[in-house]
Amino acid sequence: MLQDMATFAAFLPGTAPRAWITLTAVSAVYFLITATTFTSLGVVLPSMIGELHWSWSEAGLGFTLLGVVCGLTSTIPAWLIRHAGVRATLVLGSAVMAAAFLCLAQTRGVLLYDIACCLAGLGFTLLATVPGTYLLARCFARPSFAFGLYFTVGGLGGVAGPLGFLRILSVSGHWRDYWLASAASVAVAGLFAAALVDVTTDLQAAPSDSSGSAPRAWTAAAAALRTPQFAILAAAYGCFLLVGITVNAVSVGHLVQRGVPAVLAGSLLSVEAFINAAARIGGGALGNVIDPRKLLALSLLALIAGLVALSFAHSLPLLLLYAACIGIGYGLTFFASTILLLNYFGAAANLELFSIVNLIATLASVGPLLAGWTHDVTGGFVPFLLVLAVFVALVLIAVLAMRPPARPA
């Protein structure tokens, strides 16, 4: 197996077999936590609401807490990695995430549900993109492809999550069993990842500017945070989170209200997640050939089209258009904004800058709460989805005007 990895690694200069083992380990964790959090919760929520007699506002608050805690705790993994190491961060994340799913499995009221969502937000942060991108930026001399593959595998978790829930529901007949299975799988994967990742290699330690795009002297405490480019990339990253978390939370309920069968509405989340994953690997393959800024602009345009299609979807063509556009927009925005942050400001500061971007993007977590409130007031989700499309359009205009930042003196 290691010999096969070495042969494949020859296609990317400077990449050792341990880098591919690290990529495999962190991708497996990302796959599972994506499968068992945002996309799954959106599909499980209607069953939980029906049994526990919650309103959409109560259910949406938990989803919002999940996203808020993800953002507010986004600097914690950076601090832990610097002070305790990546392995300790992954072990702690596994324990927290398992506790979150056990709480969800035992939920009888809103309070425990909200606590579980908060724990899941912290666990997601500790296990997902901050430690993953930190390791990959160190292990790969040219991390664009590795980032794309990592994000793709994570995106495929969004395909597996809803399907896994429907499968377990058909066998056991109850949504609680899904959360128990999630707790076990994430805990095991996180512990294996902690044991397997390469924590010693750092190919970015010696600054390199062979691509002409990575400045040498940016630091998180210096000029990078004050550039308009950083603000625009943070806004774009927030867009993909705002759209993604809102669609995952309300699309099934919205489409069922418009007469779409619940099974089809839930399956469309898997279709969207599959296209999302394909967009990420496509972005990773094209990231060294096409300007990621152009990919980002295309992805934001796709999000706008997807939100409009979802707002009025009732026929199969519109449903497929919604799934395709949201999937492409979600995947490409995630990839392009992340790789642009690395390209514009360099690898040395990327751990802190990426954590700060996630912290800023916490504002996106208000989406499900506002969408639920809109539904309770107006009787539907359409007004909020259209306002969201307008916001993404404003960010798109800023991205089209953006240029690489001037290097610090």
N, C-alpha and C positions, 0 to 999 in steps of 0.2 A: 504493500500500500504506500509506504513511504517512498519507494522507488518510483511509483506512478506519479506521486505528487512532485517529486524532483523533476521528472520529465515534463510535466505540465508547467512547472514553475519556470522552465527555461524560456517560455514565451514572454515572461515579465522579468527583465533583468533585475538582479539584486534581490530576488525573492527566494527564500529558503523554504524547505519542506515544513518547518515549524510555523512559518507564516500561514501556510494553508491549513494546518491543524488549528491554529488560532482562529482563522476565518470560519472554519467549520464549526468550532465550539461556540463562538459568539453568535453565529448565524442561527444555530439550533435553539439557543436561548431566546433570541429575538423572535424567531418563528413562533415559539410556544407562548411567549407573553403577548404577542400580537394576536394570536389565535384566541387567547383566553381572556382578554380584557375588553378593549373598545368594541371590536366587531361582535364578539360573543354577547356582551352585555346588552347591546342594542337588540339582538335577536331574543335573548332570554327575558328582557324586560316585560314584553306583553304578557308572558305567562306569569311572571311575578306580580304584575299589576292586577291581573285577573284574580289570582288566588288571595293576595294580601289586601286587595281593595284600596289601592293607592290612586292618587290623581297623577296626571302627567307632570304636574309641577313638582310633586314629591319625588317622582322617579327621575325627572330631569335634574333635580338638585344633586342627587347622588352622582349622576354622570358628570355634572359640572365639578363636583368636588374631586372626582377622579382626575380630571384635567387640571384643575387648579393646583392640586398637590403635586402633580407631575411637574408643573412649572415652578412652583415655589421651592421645591426641593432640588431643582436642577443643578444648583451649585454644590450640593452635598457630595455627589459622586466625585466631582473634581477635587474637593477637599480631601475626601477619603483616599482617593488614588494617590494624591501627593503625600499623605501622611501615614496611611496604613497599607497601601498597595491595592492592585487590581483584584487579587485573589480574595482579600477580605471584603472588598466591595461586592463581589459576586456572591459570596457566601451569605452576607447580610441581606442582600437583595432576595436571595432564594427563600430565606426564612420569613422575611416580611411578606413576600408574595403568597407563600403558602398559608400564612396566617390570614391574609385577606380573603382567600378563597374558602378557607374553613369558616370564616365569619359569614360569608355569603351563603354557604350551605346551611347555616343554622339560622338565617334571617327569619324573624317573625314580625319585626316592626321596622319602622323607618330608621330609628337610631342606629341599630346594628348594621343596617344596609349602608348608611352614610359612613360609619366607622370603617367598614370593609372597603368602601370605595376610596377612602383616604389612604388606607394601608396599601391598596392596589396601586394608587398613584405613586407612592413612595417606592414600592417595589419595582414598578415599571422604570422609574428614573434610575434606580440603582443597577438594573440589569440591562437596560436598552442602549440607546445610541451614544451616550457620553462615554462609558467604558469601551463600547464597541469601536467607535470611531477613533478613540485615543489609541487603542491597540493596533488598529489597522494602519493608521497614519505612521506608526513607528515601525511596523513589520514590513510594509511594502514601499519600495522606492518610488513607485508610481501608483498611488492608492486609488485613482479614479475607478479602475475596473473593480478593485476589491470593494470599494464603497458601493458601487452599483450592484454587485452580486450580494453583498450583505443586506442592502435595503430590499433587494428582490426576494430573498429568502424570508425576510421579515414580512414583506407584503403577502407572500403566499400563506403566512399564518392567518391572514384575514380571510383567505379562501377556506382554510381548514376549520376555522372556529365555528362559523354558523353550521357547516355541514356536520361537524363533530357533535354539536349540540343536538341537531335534529336526529342524528343517529342514536345518541345516548337516550334521548327522549323516547324514541320509538322502541328501544329495548327495555329501559327501566320504567318509563312512564312518568318520570319526575325530574324537574329542572335541578333539584338539589344534588343529584348524583353527578351532574356535569361539573359542578364546582368542586366536588370531592376529587374527581379525576383530574381536574386542572391543578389542584394543590399538589398532588403527587407528582405529576409530570414536570411541572416547573421546578419543584424542589430538586428532583433528581438531575435534570438538565443543568441547573445552575451550579450544583456541586461538581458535576463532571467538568463543566467549563472552567471552574476555578482551578481544578487540578491540571488541565491540559494547556491553558493559554501560555504563550511566550511573553514573559514579563521582563526579559533582559535585553532583547534586541531593540535598537533605536537607530534606524537608517536615516532619520531626519536630524540626528544630533549635529552633523556637519551641514551648515546651510548650503543649499544648492539652488541655483537659479537657472538651470538648464532649460526650463520651459518658458522662461521669460515672464512668468505670471505670479511667482511667489516672492513677495518682498522679504528682505532678510531681517529687517530690524523692528518689525511690529511687535509690540507686547500688549497684553490685555490692559495694562495700566496706562498706556501711552495714547497716541493719537488715534488708534484704530476705533475706539469706542465713540469718538467725536466726529467721525466721518459720516456724511450722508449715505454712503454706500452701505455702511453697517446698519444704519436705521432702515434702509430699504430692504436689505436682506432679512432683517429681523421681522419686518412687516410681511414679507413674502412667506417666510417660514410660519408666521402666525396665521396667514391665510389658509395654508394647507391644513393646519391643525384645526382652525375654526370650522372650515368646511367639512373636514373629515369627521370630527367628533360630533358635529351637528347631524350630518347625514347618517352616521352610525346609530345615533340616538333616536332619531325621529322618522327616518325614511320608511321603516316597516309600518309604523302607525299611520303615517301620512298616506302611504299607498293603499293600505287596507281601507282607510276612510274614503278613498277615491274609487273603491270597488275592485281593487286588485287582490287576488287571493293571498292569504298570509304566507303560504308556502312559496309562492312565486316572489313575493316581496322580500322574504328572507333569503331566497336563493340569489336574488339580484345583488345582495351584499357580497356574496361569494364571487359572482361574476365581476363585480366592480373591483374586488380585491385581487382577482386573478389578473385583470387588465392593469391594475396598479402595479403588481409585481413585474409584469412584462415591461411596463414603462420604466421601471427602475433599472432593470438589466439593459434595456435599450439606451437609457441615459448613460449608464456606465460604459457601454461600448462606444457611444458617440461623444463622450465627455472630452476625449483627447483630440477629437476631430472638429467638432462644432462648438462654437462659443457657447458655454453654459448659460450666458445671459439670454441668448436666443431661445434656448430650451426652456428657461424660466418664463419668458414671455409667452411662449406657446402653451406652457402648462397652465398659466393663469387664465389664458383665453379659454382653455378647455374647461376649467372649473366654472367659469361664467356660463358657458353653454350647458354644462351639466346641471347647474342649479336651476336654470330656466326650464330645462327639459323635465327635471324632477317636479317642479312646481305644478306643471300642467299634465304630467304623465297619466295616461289611462290606457292607451293602446300599446301594443308590443313594440312598434318602432320607437316611440318616445321613451319607453322603459329601457330599451337597449341603448338609445342615445344617452340617456341619463347615466347608465352604468358605465358606458365606454368613456364618456367625457370626464366623469368624476374620477374614474380609475386612472386615466391618462394624466389628468391634472394633478391628482393627489401624488402619484408616484414620481412624476417629473419635477413637481415643485419641491418635494422633499429632497430629491437627489440634487437638483440644480442649485438650490439655495445653499445646501450643505457644501457642495464642492466649490461654489463661488466664494464662500467664506474662507475656505482653505486656500484657494488660489489668490484671493485678494490680499490676505493678511498673513499667510504663511503657517507652517506647522507648529512653530514654537509656541505661539499663543492660542492655538486652535482649541485646546482643552478648555481654557477659561472662556474664550469667546463663544464657543458652542454652548457652554453651560449658561452664559448670560443670555444668548439668543433664546434658549429654552425658558429661561426665567421671564423674559419679556413676553414670550408667546403665551404665558399663563393667561393673559387677557382673553385668549381664544376660548378658554374653558367656559366662559359665560354663555356660549352658544346654546347648549341644550336647555339651560335654565330659561333663557330668553325665548327660545322656541317653544318650550312648554307653557310659559306664561302667555305667549301670543296665541297658542291653541286654546287655552282656557278662557281668554278674553274674546277672541274673534271666532273660535270654533274651527280653526284650521291653522296649518303651518305656512301657507303660501306667502303671506305678507313678510314674514321673517326671511324666508328663502330668497325672495326678490331683493330685499334690502341687503342681504349678504352678497348677492351678485354685484350690486352697485359698489360695495366696499372693495371687492376683489378687482373691479374695473379700475378703481382709483390707484390701487397698488400696481396694476399692470402699466398704467401711464407712467408711474415713477420708474419702473424697471426699464421701460423703453428709453427713458432719458438718461439712465445711469451709465457711467463710464468707469473703468478701473480707477482706484484711488491713486493719488500721487504718493510716491514712496517717501517715508520720513527722511529728513536730512541726516 
